Amino acid sequence: MEIRTDDLTGPEIIGLLQEHLHSMRLHSPPESIHALDLVGLRRPEITFWTVWQGAELMGCGEIKSMRTASAHLRKGVAAGLMRHILEEAGRRCYRRLSLETGSMAAFAPAHSLYASFGFKFCGPFADYVEDPYSVFMTREL
């Protein structure tokens, strides 16, 4: 697996992100969807990575939102990306990483992944508010 910083212009990543947003709409009410679209992800303060095997896109993400391509589920893509994000956060001298994800059963794998990397459940942070469809997690670095 090769992890690259991505400019979000390639057709593969655009397609995977469209799939991701479609999935969010299936599992969350509109007012509780916090996944960023392409414009939001292209903001300069966001670093977005893609995971590749040769010319095949395996997955993508930034700290609060990750997606593994269906053909590559349960191959360690998300765990590899999480290790990369934590290493980069360390290089940048971040003190904490916090994220919001969904609370429904479809998000259980995300909860397990984040917990396995030391994230703990917490209350809302930044501009988030308490929401039954959201789970908030954080990890000190």
PyRosetta script that sets phi, psi and omega in degrees:
from pyrosetta import init, pose_from_sequence

init()
pose = pose_from_sequence("MEIRTDDLTGPEIIGLLQEHLHSMRLHSPPESIHALDLVGLRRPEITFWTVWQGAELMGCGEIKSMRTASAHLRKGVAAGLMRHILEEAGRRCYRRLSLETGSMAAFAPAHSLYASFGFKFCGPFADYVEDPYSVFMTREL")
pose.set_psi(1, 135.2)
pose.set_omega(1, 175.5)
pose.set_phi(2, -117.3)
pose.set_psi(2, 127.9)
pose.set_omega(2, 179.7)
pose.set_phi(3, -105.3)
pose.set_psi(3, 127.6)
pose.set_omega(3, -177.5)
pose.set_phi(4, -127.1)
pose.set_psi(4, 147.9)
pose.set_omega(4, 167.1)
pose.set_phi(5, -71.1)
pose.set_psi(5, 134.7)
pose.set_omega(5, -173.1)
pose.set_phi(6, -117.6)
pose.set_psi(6, 143.7)
pose.set_omega(6, 178.0)
pose.set_phi(7, -92.4)
pose.set_psi(7, 2.1)
pose.set_omega(7, 175.0)
pose.set_phi(8, 61.1)
pose.set_psi(8, 38.2)
pose.set_omega(8, 177.8)
pose.set_phi(9, -116.0)
pose.set_psi(9, -16.1)
pose.set_omega(9, -176.9)
pose.set_phi(10, -74.3)
pose.set_psi(10, 149.3)
pose.set_omega(10, -178.7)
pose.set_phi(11, -62.3)
pose.set_psi(11, -31.9)
pose.set_omega(11, -179.6)
pose.set_phi(12, -64.7)
pose.set_psi(12, -47.0)
pose.set_omega(12, -177.5)
pose.set_phi(13, -71.0)
pose.set_psi(13, -37.1)
pose.set_omega(13, 177.7)
pose.set_phi(14, -61.1)
pose.set_psi(14, -43.3)
pose.set_omega(14, 178.2)
pose.set_phi(15, -63.3)
pose.set_psi(15, -43.7)
pose.set_omega(15, -179.4)
pose.set_phi(16, -66.2)
pose.set_psi(16, -37.2)
pose.set_omega(16, 178.4)
pose.set_phi(17, -70.4)
pose.set_psi(17, -34.2)
pose.set_omega(17, 174.7)
pose.set_phi(18, -63.5)
pose.set_psi(18, -41.7)
pose.set_omega(18, 176.2)
pose.set_phi(19, -61.4)
pose.set_psi(19, -42.2)
pose.set_omega(19, -179.9)
pose.set_phi(20, -61.4)
pose.set_psi(20, -48.7)
pose.set_omega(20, -179.1)
pose.set_phi(21, -66.2)
pose.set_psi(21, -35.5)
pose.set_omega(21, 175.8)
pose.set_phi(22, -61.9)
pose.set_psi(22, -43.4)
pose.set_omega(22, 178.3)
pose.set_phi(23, -62.4)
pose.set_psi(23, -41.0)
pose.set_omega(23, 178.3)
pose.set_phi(24, -60.4)
pose.set_psi(24, -41.1)
pose.set_omega(24, 179.9)
pose.set_phi(25, -66.5)
pose.set_psi(25, -27.7)
pose.set_omega(25, 177.8)
pose.set_phi(26, -73.2)
pose.set_psi(26, -29.7)
pose.set_omega(26, -171.4)
pose.set_phi(27, -109.5)
pose.set_psi(27, -7.5)
pose.set_omega(27, -175.8)
pose.set_phi(28, -139.0)
pose.set_psi(28, 144.1)
pose.set_omega(28, 173.6)
pose.set_phi(29, -66.9)
pose.set_psi(29, 152.2)
pose.set_omega(29, -175.0)
pose.set_phi(30, -51.6)
pose.set_psi(30, -39.6)
pose.set_omega(30, -177.0)
pose.set_phi(31, -72.0)
pose.set_psi(31, -10.0)
pose.set_omega(31, -178.6)
pose.set_phi(32, -111.7)
pose.set_psi(32, 11.1)
pose.set_omega(32, 176.9)
pose.set_phi(33, -91.4)
pose.set_psi(33, 116.8)
pose.set_omega(33, -178.4)
pose.set_phi(34, -112.4)
pose.set_psi(34, 5.8)
pose.set_omega(34, 177.5)
pose.set_phi(35, -66.4)
pose.set_psi(35, 138.0)
pose.set_omega(35, -178.9)
pose.set_phi(36, -84.3)
pose.set_psi(36, 144.4)
pose.set_omega(36, 173.8)
pose.set_phi(37, -84.8)
pose.set_psi(37, -176.7)
pose.set_omega(37, -178.1)
pose.set_phi(38, -56.9)
pose.set_psi(38, -42.7)
pose.set_omega(38, -179.9)
pose.set_phi(39, -61.8)
pose.set_psi(39, -45.8)
pose.set_omega(39, 179.3)
pose.set_phi(40, -63.5)
pose.set_psi(40, -39.5)
pose.set_omega(40, -179.2)
pose.set_phi(41, -72.8)
pose.set_psi(41, -20.8)
pose.set_omega(41, 180.0)
pose.set_phi(42, -84.4)
pose.set_psi(42, 0.5)
pose.set_omega(42, 178.2)
pose.set_phi(43, -60.9)
pose.set_psi(43, 143.8)
pose.set_omega(43, -175.0)
pose.set_phi(44, -62.3)
pose.set_psi(44, -25.0)
pose.set_omega(44, -179.3)
pose.set_phi(45, -82.0)
pose.set_psi(45, -0.1)
pose.set_omega(45, 179.7)
pose.set_phi(46, -109.2)
pose.set_psi(46, 129.8)
pose.set_omega(46, 172.5)
pose.set_phi(47, -103.3)
pose.set_psi(47, 126.9)
pose.set_omega(47, -177.0)
pose.set_phi(48, -121.1)
pose.set_psi(48, 132.0)
pose.set_omega(48, -177.5)
pose.set_phi(49, -116.7)
pose.set_psi(49, 150.7)
pose.set_omega(49, 170.9)
pose.set_phi(50, -122.0)
pose.set_psi(50, 152.4)
pose.set_omega(50, -179.7)
pose.set_phi(51, -114.5)
pose.set_psi(51, 126.8)
pose.set_omega(51, -175.1)
pose.set_phi(52, -125.2)
pose.set_psi(52, 150.2)
pose.set_omega(52, 167.4)
pose.set_phi(53, -126.3)
pose.set_psi(53, 101.6)
pose.set_omega(53, -171.8)
pose.set_phi(54, 63.8)
pose.set_psi(54, -125.7)
pose.set_omega(54, -179.8)
pose.set_phi(55, -94.1)
pose.set_psi(55, 6.1)
pose.set_omega(55, -175.9)
pose.set_phi(56, -101.2)
pose.set_psi(56, 126.0)
pose.set_omega(56, 177.4)
pose.set_phi(57, -76.1)
pose.set_psi(57, 122.0)
pose.set_omega(57, -178.9)
pose.set_phi(58, -98.1)
pose.set_psi(58, -30.7)
pose.set_omega(58, -176.8)
pose.set_phi(59, -178.7)
pose.set_psi(59, 178.9)
pose.set_omega(59, -176.9)
pose.set_phi(60, -159.7)
pose.set_psi(60, 168.6)
pose.set_omega(60, 172.8)
pose.set_phi(61, 161.9)
pose.set_psi(61, 175.4)
pose.set_omega(61, 169.3)
pose.set_phi(62, -139.5)
pose.set_psi(62, -177.5)
pose.set_omega(62, -168.0)
pose.set_phi(63, -56.7)
pose.set_psi(63, -40.8)
pose.set_omega(63, -173.1)
pose.set_phi(64, -93.9)
pose.set_psi(64, -5.4)
pose.set_omega(64, -174.7)
pose.set_phi(65, -150.4)
pose.set_psi(65, 119.5)
pose.set_omega(65, 177.6)
pose.set_phi(66, -130.8)
pose.set_psi(66, 152.2)
pose.set_omega(66, 178.1)
pose.set_phi(67, -144.2)
pose.set_psi(67, 132.2)
pose.set_omega(67, 173.7)
pose.set_phi(68, -105.1)
pose.set_psi(68, 134.2)
pose.set_omega(68, 176.4)
pose.set_phi(69, -60.7)
pose.set_psi(69, 141.5)
pose.set_omega(69, -175.4)
pose.set_phi(70, -50.9)
pose.set_psi(70, -40.7)
pose.set_omega(70, -177.9)
pose.set_phi(71, -68.4)
pose.set_psi(71, -11.0)
pose.set_omega(71, -175.5)
pose.set_phi(72, -120.6)
pose.set_psi(72, 16.6)
pose.set_omega(72, 177.1)
pose.set_phi(73, -61.9)
pose.set_psi(73, 144.5)
pose.set_omega(73, 177.0)
pose.set_phi(74, 61.5)
pose.set_psi(74, 31.6)
pose.set_omega(74, 175.6)
pose.set_phi(75, -112.4)
pose.set_psi(75, 7.1)
pose.set_omega(75, 178.6)
pose.set_phi(76, 87.2)
pose.set_psi(76, 12.9)
pose.set_omega(76, -178.7)
pose.set_phi(77, -62.8)
pose.set_psi(77, -52.2)
pose.set_omega(77, -177.8)
pose.set_phi(78, -63.8)
pose.set_psi(78, -40.5)
pose.set_omega(78, 178.9)
pose.set_phi(79, -64.5)
pose.set_psi(79, -41.1)
pose.set_omega(79, 177.4)
pose.set_phi(80, -63.1)
pose.set_psi(80, -41.2)
pose.set_omega(80, 178.5)
pose.set_phi(81, -67.1)
pose.set_psi(81, -39.8)
pose.set_omega(81, 178.8)
pose.set_phi(82, -63.4)
pose.set_psi(82, -42.4)
pose.set_omega(82, 176.4)
pose.set_phi(83, -59.4)
pose.set_psi(83, -42.9)
pose.set_omega(83, 179.5)
pose.set_phi(84, -62.1)
pose.set_psi(84, -44.7)
pose.set_omega(84, 179.9)
pose.set_phi(85, -62.6)
pose.set_psi(85, -43.2)
pose.set_omega(85, 179.2)
pose.set_phi(86, -65.1)
pose.set_psi(86, -39.1)
pose.set_omega(86, 177.0)
pose.set_phi(87, -64.0)
pose.set_psi(87, -43.8)
pose.set_omega(87, 179.4)
pose.set_phi(88, -65.2)
pose.set_psi(88, -40.4)
pose.set_omega(88, 177.1)
pose.set_phi(89, -60.2)
pose.set_psi(89, -39.3)
pose.set_omega(89, 176.3)
pose.set_phi(90, -63.7)
pose.set_psi(90, -44.3)
pose.set_omega(90, 178.0)
pose.set_phi(91, -60.8)
pose.set_psi(91, -33.7)
pose.set_omega(91, -179.1)
pose.set_phi(92, -85.6)
pose.set_psi(92, 0.7)
pose.set_omega(92, 178.8)
pose.set_phi(93, 62.9)
pose.set_psi(93, 32.5)
pose.set_omega(93, 174.1)
pose.set_phi(94, -67.1)
pose.set_psi(94, 147.8)
pose.set_omega(94, 178.5)
pose.set_phi(95, -98.8)
pose.set_psi(95, -21.9)
pose.set_omega(95, -176.7)
pose.set_phi(96, -154.9)
pose.set_psi(96, 146.5)
pose.set_omega(96, 169.2)
pose.set_phi(97, -120.1)
pose.set_psi(97, 132.7)
pose.set_omega(97, 178.2)
pose.set_phi(98, -131.5)
pose.set_psi(98, 150.9)
pose.set_omega(98, -177.3)
pose.set_phi(99, -149.6)
pose.set_psi(99, 161.0)
pose.set_omega(99, 173.0)
pose.set_phi(100, -120.8)
pose.set_psi(100, 139.3)
pose.set_omega(100, 174.0)
pose.set_phi(101, -144.1)
pose.set_psi(101, 174.3)
pose.set_omega(101, -178.3)
pose.set_phi(102, -72.9)
pose.set_psi(102, 159.8)
pose.set_omega(102, -178.9)
pose.set_phi(103, -100.7)
pose.set_psi(103, -11.5)
pose.set_omega(103, -175.1)
pose.set_phi(104, -74.7)
pose.set_psi(104, 168.1)
pose.set_omega(104, -177.0)
pose.set_phi(105, -56.8)
pose.set_psi(105, -32.5)
pose.set_omega(105, -179.6)
pose.set_phi(106, -61.6)
pose.set_psi(106, -20.5)
pose.set_omega(106, -178.5)
pose.set_phi(107, -96.7)
pose.set_psi(107, 1.6)
pose.set_omega(107, -179.6)
pose.set_phi(108, -55.9)
pose.set_psi(108, -41.5)
pose.set_omega(108, 177.1)
pose.set_phi(109, -60.4)
pose.set_psi(109, -36.1)
pose.set_omega(109, 177.4)
pose.set_phi(110, -65.4)
pose.set_psi(110, -44.0)
pose.set_omega(110, 179.0)
pose.set_phi(111, -58.3)
pose.set_psi(111, -45.0)
pose.set_omega(111, -179.1)
pose.set_phi(112, -64.1)
pose.set_psi(112, -42.7)
pose.set_omega(112, 179.3)
pose.set_phi(113, -60.5)
pose.set_psi(113, -52.1)
pose.set_omega(113, -177.9)
pose.set_phi(114, -62.0)
pose.set_psi(114, -42.5)
pose.set_omega(114, 179.2)
pose.set_phi(115, -61.3)
pose.set_psi(115, -38.8)
pose.set_omega(115, -179.3)
pose.set_phi(116, -65.5)
pose.set_psi(116, -18.6)
pose.set_omega(116, 176.9)
pose.set_phi(117, -102.0)
pose.set_psi(117, 15.8)
pose.set_omega(117, 172.7)
pose.set_phi(118, 91.2)
pose.set_psi(118, 7.5)
pose.set_omega(118, 176.7)
pose.set_phi(119, -75.9)
pose.set_psi(119, 141.3)
pose.set_omega(119, 179.5)
pose.set_phi(120, -117.8)
pose.set_psi(120, 150.4)
pose.set_omega(120, 176.4)
pose.set_phi(121, -66.9)
pose.set_psi(121, 144.3)
pose.set_omega(121, -179.4)
pose.set_phi(122, -148.9)
pose.set_psi(122, -179.4)
pose.set_omega(122, 176.8)
pose.set_phi(123, -85.0)
pose.set_psi(123, 176.3)
pose.set_omega(123, 177.9)
pose.set_phi(124, -59.2)
pose.set_psi(124, 151.8)
pose.set_omega(124, 179.2)
pose.set_phi(125, -137.9)
pose.set_psi(125, 170.7)
pose.set_omega(125, -179.0)
pose.set_phi(126, 50.3)
pose.set_psi(126, -127.2)
pose.set_omega(126, -177.0)
pose.set_phi(127, -93.1)
pose.set_psi(127, 3.9)
pose.set_omega(127, -179.9)
pose.set_phi(128, -72.2)
pose.set_psi(128, 154.4)
pose.set_omega(128, 173.9)
pose.set_phi(129, -126.0)
pose.set_psi(129, 160.6)
pose.set_omega(129, 177.1)
pose.set_phi(130, -54.7)
pose.set_psi(130, 133.4)
pose.set_omega(130, -175.9)
pose.set_phi(131, -152.2)
pose.set_psi(131, 127.6)
pose.set_omega(131, -179.2)
pose.set_phi(132, -64.4)
pose.set_psi(132, -14.9)
pose.set_omega(132, -179.7)
pose.set_phi(133, -96.9)
pose.set_psi(133, 4.2)
pose.set_omega(133, -179.3)
pose.set_phi(134, -120.9)
pose.set_psi(134, 147.4)
pose.set_omega(134, 171.8)
pose.set_phi(135, -123.8)
pose.set_psi(135, 136.6)
pose.set_omega(135, 179.7)
pose.set_phi(136, -114.7)
pose.set_psi(136, 136.3)
pose.set_omega(136, -178.5)
pose.set_phi(137, -137.6)
pose.set_psi(137, 152.4)
pose.set_omega(137, -179.5)
pose.set_phi(138, -147.2)
pose.set_psi(138, 158.9)
pose.set_omega(138, 176.8)
pose.set_phi(139, -147.0)
pose.set_psi(139, 128.2)
pose.set_omega(139, 172.9)
pose.set_phi(140, -75.4)
pose.set_psi(140, 144.5)
pose.set_omega(140, 179.5)
pose.set_phi(141, -110.9)
pose.dump_pdb("model.pdb")
